[in-house]
Amino acid sequence: MRVRWITGFLDSPSRVAEGFWLAVTGTSLSPRRGDFATLVPVSGDAYLRVQVLRSAPPRAHLDLHVDDVVAAVVEAVGLGASVVLDEGSLVVLRSPAGVVFCLVGWAGEAGVVAGRGGECG
């Protein structure tokens, strides 16, 4: 599987920590879409989101953006992952070690990731 982009999700039971993440990353908050919002960087494509999961403890998870979600799911399952939820264009999986991650389609995200302090990667 070729991972084309990675988006990090900061999951928490409330929005209390969002101000912290905005300050640390030098980003601004997009309009909320349901339980999540994007931390919009000064330049480049978005790479970090916040999500409210009221019934879960604070955690982080990754969305791996791939060209072909179905093929990537087949490969990940073949390597030992298990499917938690399949919504077609978004598939939630659990690694053999229990780490939750998502496979989503790649929408052409690219570029240098930069916050207020300059380049991060």
C-alpha positions as CSV (number, residue, x, y, z in Angstrom):
1,M,0.0,0.0,0.0
2,R,1.3,3.4,-0.9
3,V,0.4,6.0,1.7
4,R,0.1,9.4,0.0
5,W,-0.7,11.6,3.0
6,I,-1.2,11.3,6.7
7,T,-3.7,13.3,8.8
8,G,-3.4,13.1,12.5
9,F,-6.5,13.2,14.7
10,L,-6.5,14.4,18.3
11,D,-9.5,12.7,19.8
12,S,-10.9,13.9,23.1
13,P,-14.2,13.7,25.1
14,S,-14.7,17.5,24.8
15,R,-13.4,20.6,23.1
16,V,-11.4,21.8,26.1
17,A,-7.9,21.2,24.6
18,E,-8.6,22.7,21.2
19,G,-7.1,26.1,22.2
20,F,-3.9,24.4,23.3
21,W,-3.5,22.6,20.0
22,L,-4.3,25.8,18.0
23,A,-1.6,27.7,20.0
24,V,1.0,24.9,19.8
25,T,0.6,24.4,16.1
26,G,0.0,28.0,15.0
27,T,-3.1,27.0,13.1
28,S,-6.7,28.3,12.9
29,L,-9.8,26.2,13.4
30,S,-12.0,25.4,10.4
31,P,-15.8,25.5,10.7
32,R,-16.9,22.4,12.7
33,R,-18.3,19.4,10.7
34,G,-20.2,17.4,13.2
35,D,-17.8,16.3,15.9
36,F,-14.6,17.3,14.2
37,A,-12.8,20.4,12.9
38,T,-9.5,20.9,10.9
39,L,-6.5,22.8,12.2
40,V,-5.8,24.9,9.2
41,P,-2.1,25.6,8.7
42,V,-0.6,28.9,7.5
43,S,0.4,27.2,4.3
44,G,0.1,23.8,2.7
45,D,-2.6,21.2,3.1
46,A,-4.2,20.4,6.4
47,Y,-2.6,17.6,8.3
48,L,-4.2,17.7,11.8
49,R,-7.8,17.5,13.0
50,V,-9.5,17.6,16.4
51,Q,-12.4,15.3,17.0
52,V,-14.8,15.0,20.0
53,L,-15.5,11.4,21.0
54,R,-17.6,11.7,24.1
55,S,-17.5,8.1,25.1
56,A,-13.7,7.6,24.5
57,P,-10.6,8.6,26.5
58,P,-8.2,11.1,24.9
59,R,-6.1,9.6,22.2
60,A,-4.7,10.2,18.8
61,H,-5.2,8.2,15.6
62,L,-4.0,8.5,12.0
63,D,-5.9,8.6,8.8
64,L,-3.7,7.1,6.0
65,H,-4.7,8.5,2.6
66,V,-4.3,6.0,-0.2
67,D,-5.1,5.7,-3.9
68,D,-7.4,2.7,-3.5
69,V,-9.1,2.2,-0.1
70,V,-10.5,-1.2,-0.9
71,A,-7.1,-2.6,-2.0
72,A,-5.4,-1.0,1.0
73,V,-8.0,-2.6,3.4
74,V,-7.3,-6.0,1.8
75,E,-3.6,-5.5,2.2
76,A,-3.9,-4.3,5.8
77,V,-6.2,-7.2,6.8
78,G,-3.7,-9.6,5.1
79,L,-1.0,-8.2,7.4
80,G,-3.1,-8.8,10.5
81,A,-5.3,-5.7,10.9
82,S,-9.0,-6.1,11.6
83,V,-11.8,-4.0,10.3
84,V,-13.7,-2.1,13.0
85,L,-16.0,-0.1,10.8
86,D,-16.4,0.1,7.0
87,E,-18.2,3.1,5.6
88,G,-16.8,2.6,2.0
89,S,-14.6,5.6,1.6
90,L,-13.6,5.5,5.2
91,V,-12.5,2.3,6.9
92,V,-11.5,2.1,10.6
93,L,-9.1,-0.6,11.4
94,R,-7.2,-1.9,14.4
95,S,-3.6,-3.0,14.0
96,P,-2.4,-6.3,15.5
97,A,-1.1,-4.4,18.5
98,G,-4.6,-2.7,19.0
99,V,-3.8,0.7,17.5
100,V,-6.8,2.2,15.7
101,F,-6.2,3.9,12.3
102,C,-8.3,4.8,9.3
103,L,-7.9,4.3,5.6
104,V,-9.3,7.1,3.4
105,G,-9.0,8.2,-0.2
106,W,-6.2,10.5,-1.2
107,A,-7.4,13.9,-2.5
108,G,-4.1,15.2,-3.8
109,E,-2.8,16.6,-0.5
110,A,0.8,17.6,-0.8
111,G,3.4,20.1,0.2
112,V,5.5,21.4,3.0
113,V,3.7,21.4,6.3
114,A,4.2,24.8,8.1
115,G,2.8,26.5,11.1
116,R,3.6,29.9,12.5
117,G,7.2,28.9,13.3
118,G,8.0,27.8,9.8
119,E,8.6,24.3,8.3
120,C,7.8,21.3,10.4
121,G,8.8,18.6,8.0
